[in-house]
Amino acid sequence: MFLLLLRHRARLLAGLVLAATCCAAHAQRIPVPRYDEDEKPEITVPLPAPPKPENLLRYPTNWTSNEVYIDTASLQFANNETLNYTLVVRGSGGGENITFESLRCNSGERRVHAYGRRDGTWSAARRSDWMRITDGGINRYYFEFYRDVFCNGKSLEPRRDVMANLKRGGRERIDSIPTD
């Protein structure tokens, strides 16, 4: 009985080693993108000054432990459908992410232009494609910004309304969910 158990363990161990070897060989064939600093795309919108604490307006959330802020000094109303802004997200552990982004009301999309560094400078985003805004996950605030704060249907709200919506935590509008 003892010998039988040892044989099964040996076979199991051999199977695990074989599986790990196959996975490692497969992983080596997957290309990993490499970027140089020179390959970053050019930022086409003017970057704002780094956010100051006195300009941060907290957007209330009850679905995440993260604190979400908009830098009100960074708001750039590009046209009747796009708003550029600095977003600051603080995790419950004290970590902070700063991004300069755009949200486009007419198509329900967003994009990241740059990431904030600790020294107050910006680093261009490697990928700055427009991304569809969806309702769900930890980044639900983008959907709420689109639906309840920045946009009125497919049009950008006036500055005074955006500020009021941010202060009160937005408002529900069932008729303005992003659609194709």
N, C-alpha and C positions, 0 to 999 in steps of 0.2 A: 504494500500500500504506500509506504514511504517513497519507494523508488518511482512509483507511478506519479505521485505528487511532484517529485523533482523533475520528471520528464515534462509534465504539463507546464511547470514554471519555466523550464528552459525553452520550450516552444513559444510560450507567451513572450518571454524576453526577446527571443529571436525575431518574433513578429513585430514587436515594438521597435526594435533597432531597424528593421527593414522599412517600416512605415516612416520613421524619422528620417532615414536616409533618402527615401523617395520624396518626402516633403521638402527637405533641404535642397535636393537637386531641382525640384520644380520651382522653388522660390528663387534659385539663382537665375532661372530663365526669364523671370519677370523683370522688365526694364524699369529702373527707378529713375524718374526725371531728375536731372541735375540743372541747377540754375546758377549763373554767375550774376554778380551785382549789375553787370552791364546789360544783361538780358531782361531786366525788369522793364515793364512798359512805362511810357512817359505819362505823367499825370496831366490831364487836359483841363482840369479845373483849378482855380487858385486855392492853395492850402491855407487854412486859417491858422491863427496863433494857437499854441497849445492851450488846452482848457484850463481855466482858473476855477478854483473852488467856488468863488462867489457867483460864477456864471452857470454852474451846474444846477439843473432843475430835475429833481427826481421824478421819474415816471412810476407811479404806484403799480405794483403787481402783487397778486396773491397766489400765483402758481409757480413761483420759483423763489429760492432763497437768495438769488442774486439781486443786487441793487442796480437799477437801470437809470442812467442819467443822460440828458441831452444838454450839450453846451449851447446855451441860448445865444451867446455871442457869435457862434459859428454858423448860424442859420443863413443860408444863401438861397434865395428864391430865384432859380435859374430862368424859369418861364412859367407859363400857366399850368405846367404839369410835373415839374421836377423840383425837388428840394434837396439841397446839400446840407449836411449837418455832421457834427462830431458826436459820436456815441461813446459813452463810458459805461462799462459793465464791471461791477465789483462783486467778486465772489464772496461767499460767507467766510472763507479762509483768509481774506485780505488781498487776494490777487486782483489785478486790474487789467482790463483790456480796453484800449482806446483805438477807435477807428474813425476815419473820415469817409463818409458814405453818401450815396445819392439814393433817393427813392423816387420812382417815376409813377405818377398817379394814373396816367392814361393806359398803362399796360400792367400795372400791379407788379412791378419789378424793382429790384434793388441791386446796388453794386458797391463794392468796397474799393476806394481809391488808394488809401494809405493806412498804415498802422502807426500809432504813436509809440515813441520810444521814451524811456525813463528820462533821458536828457532833454526832452521837450522838442525833439526833431521828429520828422516823419520819414517812414520807409515806404516806398511805393509797393502796392500789392502786386504779387507775381501774377495773379489772375484777377482781372478786373472786369469780368464778363457780367452782363446783366443776368440776374437770377430771379426766377419766379418766386413770388411771396406766397407761402402756404400757411395754413392755420394748424400749428401743432409743434410739439417738441419744445426744447429749451429756448429756442429763438422765437417764440410766439409773439414777442413784442413787435417784430416787424409787421406781422399781420395786424396787430392792434394799431400801430402807427399808421398803416395804410387805411384801415377801416375807420378808426375812431379819432385820429389826431391830425394827420397831414392832409388828407384828401377828402373831398366831398364828391363821391362818385368817382369820375375819371378826371376831375379837376382839382388843382391845388387850392387849399384853403388860403384866405388872406392871412398875413402875419399875425394880426391881433387874434384871429380865431385859433390859429395853431398854438399860440401862447396860452390862451384860455383852455384849450383842449388838453395841453400838456399838464397844466396846473391841476385840473380836476380829474385827470386820469382818463381822458378821452370820453367818447360817448358811443353807444352802440348804434350802428346803422346797418340793418339787415340787407338793404338794397345795394350795398357797395362792396360786395365780396369779389376779389379778383376772378375774372373769367376770361376764357379765350376770346 
